[in-house]
Amino acid sequence: MAIKSLSDLLAQGVEGRGVLVRSDLNVPLDNGIIGDPGRIIASVPTIKALSDAGAKVVVTAHLGRPKGEPDPEFSLAPVAVALGEQLGRHVQLAGDVVGTDALARAEGLTDGDVLLLENIRFDPRETSKDDAERLALAEALVALVADPGGNPAAFVSDGFGVVHRKQASVYDVATLLPHYAGALVATEVEVLKALTSSTERPYAVVLGGSKVSDKLAVIENLATKADSIVIGGGMCYTFLAAQGLSVGTSLCQPEMIETCAKLLEDYGDVIHLPVDIVVTEKFAADSPPETVAADKIPDGKMGLDIGPESVKRFTALLSNAKTVFWNGPMGVFEFPAYAAGTKGVAEAIIGATAKGAFSVVGGGDSAAAVRQLGLPEDGFSHISTGGGASLEYLEGKELPGISILEQ
């Protein structure tokens, strides 16, 4: 069954109706300052369309990983302000999730108003493995948009970054209300379907980030589909160790070395590793960099970026690609001295895109790198808001938050 879209809901008319929206507003916060507002900006079109059409919009979202109870460090207060600025209208923040303040504010909403509930993960039922507990929270969320006068409420799923989770605000609410995919979720699904079905070749995959274990399933799944898989970031050191090389004090997962060796044995013609590494003595922005060959990493040093020769080789691989999927930075791009690898590879993808390639950036770290390094966002075909969800989709897994929308 086809997923019903936001435009299907708007076509019915939403004026005066309560609409619950699950957004992904999980932005990096440092002392209340938002580091990268990308996810907030991406959430605006759906919320704005509903508000402009006269819906009473109740938004639910999470931030960070609070332990199932209120924690001021993870309050959505700064997000409510930023969301209001992006929408050009006041966004109320409830002082709780589904408590007395949320209920009172929801009851007081007028057409076009937007209410953001406090961090949904302050309620332990959101992530509970107990179906009954999750359903109870979902019912309380639905009560916030229910109209005693009988005006039908609706649920719009627009938090793509969480659709791989079977959680109350993602999955269970969709079992209780007429449900629709928001603009963001609909676009993401369309893009990922294109990546898995009708990919033009050559198809290049660029993987970075810290752990091989996070990307293992996607490597195994894409190794048979992609023409080349370029590996950088912290995960490349486990692969180098699997080749019998010394990686000094670089990030490495010893328990994954055997698995990496098997991947290299099976897909050595597809997997491409760095040939040089930018190393240093300690994990610090001011620790002096030194470029060495990948097989000459000194014992007391750690790799924090891929080197210029690796960027050249990876650029050659990417320059003729017709489809590119990139997930994970090539190094510690937050430190200027160790950002060149990520920037170089990103520029290679932008170059391929300019020549007509279809390029997808998946994952919060990669998207943040694009913005932090001053690269043009429109240089890529699509920048995804969901790293884990994108990877699980490409692994061929069923995403609960998508499959429920198809019912």
N, C-alpha and C positions, 0 to 999 in steps of 0.2 A: 504494500500500500504506500502511495506517495505521501511524503510529509507535507502537511499543510503549512503555508507560509504566513508571514506577517501581513502580506498584502491580502491574503484570504480573510484574515481577521478584520483588517481595516475595511474591506469591502462590505462586511456585514454591518459596519457602524459600531463604534465603541463609546460613543458619547454617553457619559454617565455610568459606564460599566467599570467595575473593578478589574484590573488586570495585574496579575502577579508576574513579575519579570525576574528570571534568574540571570544576573549579569556576572561577568568575571571582572572584578575590580581589584584583583590581588596584585597591587603595585608595590614596588620596593619603597620602603619607608625608613628614614633615618632621622630620629628625633622629631617625628611629626612632619618631616619634609619629604615630599614625593620625589623619588629619584628619576622615575621614567613614567610619564602619564599615559603611555601608549594604550594600555588596556581601557583606561577611562575614556579616552578619545574614541576608541573602537566601539564602545558600548553606547555612545550618544545617539547614533541614528535611530536605533529601535526605540529607545526611551522617548526621544523627541517626537517621533512619528505618532506614538500613542498619546503623548501629552497634547500635541497639537490637534489631535483628532478628538480631544475631550475625554479621554479615559482617566480614571482615578488610578494612577500608577503606583504600585507598591513594589519596590526593588529589593531583592535579597542577594547578598554576596558574602564572600569570605575574605579574610586578609590574614596571611601567615598561617601559623599552626598553633593557635591557643589550645590549651588542654581541656576543652569542653567546659570552660567556665569563663566569666568576664575577666578580661585582662586589659587595662588601659593602654598597654603597649600596642595592642592589636585593634584598637577602636577604629571604626570607619569615619570618625569625625573629620579628619583632613580630606578624606575621599569625598565626603558629602559636599564640602566647600568647593573642591576642584570640579566635581560633577556639575554643581550649580553654575560655576563659571562657564563651563563648556556648553551647558544647555541654555544659558542666558536667562535662568529663572531660579528662584529659591528652591533648594532641595531640603526638606525637613529630614532630620535624623532622629529615629526613635531611640530612646534610652535603653531599650532592651530588644530582644528578638521577637518574641510573641507574647510579651507580658502586658501589664496594664497600660504602659505608656504607648506601646505599639498599637494596641487595640483602640485607645482613646484617639490617637492621631489618625488612624485609619478611618475611624467613624467620622472624623471631622473633615475628611478630604472633599474638596469640590472638584468639578470637572477640570481636567488638565493639571491637577496637582501631582507632585511627585514626592513620595515618602521613601526614604532609604532606611531599612531595618538595620539595627546594629549587627555586627559580625555574626553570621549564622552559625559559625563554629564555636560561639560561646555556649551553644546548646549542645550537650553531648549526644543528643538523639540524631543530629544531622549525619554523623559518620558512624552511627551504631550498626553493628552487624545483625542486630535483632530487627526483623521486618516490622514487628508490631510497634517498636519504639520509634522507628523512622516514620511509620504511617501516622502515629499520633502527632508528631511534629508537623508533618505535611497537612494534617487536618487543621491544626492551629494556624498554619500559614494561609490555608484556603479561607478560614473564618475571617481573616483580615480583608479579603476582597469580596466576601459574600454580601449580597444586597438583600436586606429584609423585604424589600419591595419586589423581589423576584427578577431583577435585571441580571442576566446571566454573566457570571465572571469567566475569566479565561486565564490560561497560563502561557507565557511566552518564554521559551528556552533560548537564551542568548549568551550563555557563558560557555563558549566552546572549550575553554581550558579545563572544565570540570566534567565534560560529558562522558569521560571514561570512568567516572565514579558512580556507584549505585548509592546515592545519597538522597536524603529527604527532599531537599530543595531542587534536586536535579531530576530524580527519577520518580519518587513516590507522588509528588504533587501532580505529575502528568497522568497518574492513574485516577485522579479525582476530578480533574477539570478538562474541558476542551483544550487541546494543546496545539501549539504552533511553534515553528522554528523562527527565531528572530533573524534579522538581516545578516548578522555576523555568523551565526551558526549555519545558515543556509549557504552563505558564500564559502565557508570553510569546507563543508561537506562536498560542494561542487568541485572545489580545487583538489581535494584529496582523491575524489573519484577520478578526476583527470590524471592525477599522478599514478594511480594504480591500474587504470584501464587502457587509456589510449596515449601512452607516452611516446613521443617522437624520439627517435634515437639519433645520435648517441645520448644515453641517459647517464648523467653523472650525479653521484651522491657525495656530499661533503659532511663528514661527521667529526665533531669535536666534543668539548666538555670534559668532565673529570673522570668519569667511570666507564669502563668497558661494559660492566654488568648492566648499566642503564640502557645501553644501545645494542646489547648482544642479539636480542631477538630480531631487531630491525636489520642488523648486518646479515644475519642468517637468511632472512626473508628477501632482502633486496640484492644479495650477492648473485642470485640466479636471474634477477631482472635487470640490474644495472650493468652498464658497460664499464664503469669505473667507480670505485668507492675510495675517496680520499680521506685519510684519517689523520687528525691533528689533535691539539688540546692535550689535557692530562692523560686521556686514554691511549695516546700513541705510545707511551712509555711501556705499557704492559705488552703491546705488540713487539716493540723493540727488544724487550726482555725475552719474549718468546722466540726471537731469532738468535738468542744466546748472547746478546749485547749487554754491557754494563750500562745502567741508567743512573748511576750515582744516587743522589737522594731525591730524585724525581718521584712524583706521584706514581705509584705502581700497585696493582692488585695481584699479589703473588698467587692467590687462589684461582685467578683467571688466565695464568700464563699457558697452561696446557690447552685450554679452550682456544686461546688466540693462536697457538701453534697449529692446532687442527684447522682453524679458519684459513690460515696462511697456506697450509698444505692443500686444502680443497679449492681455495679461491685466490691463490697467489697472483693469478693473471689479472684479477679484478681489483684487489686491494692494493692501494698505494700509500706508502709510509714516508715520513719526512726523511730527507737525506742530510739535513743539517739542523741544529738546534741552538737556540739562544739560551745559554745557561748562566747561573749566578750562584752566589753562596747562600743567600737566604731569601725567604719569601717577603720581599719588601720593595716598595716602589723605587727607593733610592739605592738598591743593591746593584752594583755595576754589572752590565751585561757583557757576555763574551760569546761569540759564535763559534761553534765547534761542529765537526762532522758527527753524524748520528751514531757512528760506531766509536767515537772518541770522547764520550761524556766523562769528565773527570770524577773520581770517586766521591769527593766531598761537595759536588755541585748538583744543582737541580735545574731541569729544563723548565722554562716558563713561556716559551714561544717556539714556533717553527722558524727556521732561518730563511735568508733571502733566496738561496738556491732551491729550497723546497717550494717557496712561493712561485718561483719561475717554472718549476716542473708542474706544479699543480695548475698554474695558469695555462700552460700548454694543453693540459688535459681538458680543462674547462672551456677553452676558447672556441672549440668546435661543437660543444654540447648543444643539443636542441631542447633538453629537459634537465633542470638542475634542482635537486632538493638539498638544502643546507640546514643542518641542525647542530649547533654547538660551536663556540669560538675556537680558534686555533691556538690561543694562548691567553695569558692574563691581560686581556685588553684594557682592564681598568688601570693598569700601570702603563704610562706612556712608553716606557722603554721596551715594553713587551706586547705592544699592540700592532706592530707592523705585519705580523703573519695574518692575523684576522682581517686587517684592512686590505692587505694584498689579495687575499683569496676573495673577499667581498667584492673588490674592484674587478676581479676576473669574472665573477658571476654577473656583475653589472654590464661588463663588456659583452658577455654572451647574450644577455637579455637584449641589449641594443641591436644585436645582430638577428634578433627574432626568437631567441630561446624562451621557453616557459620556465620561469624560476620561482621557487617557493622557499621562503625563509621560515623555518619552524622552530619555535622555542623562544622563551622569554629572554634568555641570555644573548642569543643571536640578534633578536630584534633590538635589544638594548644596545648591543655593540654597534649596529647600524646607526642608531641615533647618536650615541656618545662619540662615535668617530666622525660624525658630520657627513655621513654618506647619504645620498638622496634616496628617500624611501620609495619614490616612484621609479627608481632604477631597477627594482625587482617586480616581477609580475604580481606577487602576493606575499605579504608578511603575515604569518599566522600568529594568533594570540595564544595558541595552546601547544606547548611542547610535548608533554606526556600524551595528550589526546592524539596529536598528529602521529607520534611514533607508534602508538598502539593501533591506530587505524592502518598505518603502513605495514605493521606486523601481521595484519589480517585478523586482528581481534575484534570481537563485537563490542561496541561502545554502548553501555546501558542507556545513557542519556539520549542517544540517537535512536536506538531500537525501540524505545518506548514511544517516541514521537511518530513512529511508523504504525503504531497500533490505533 
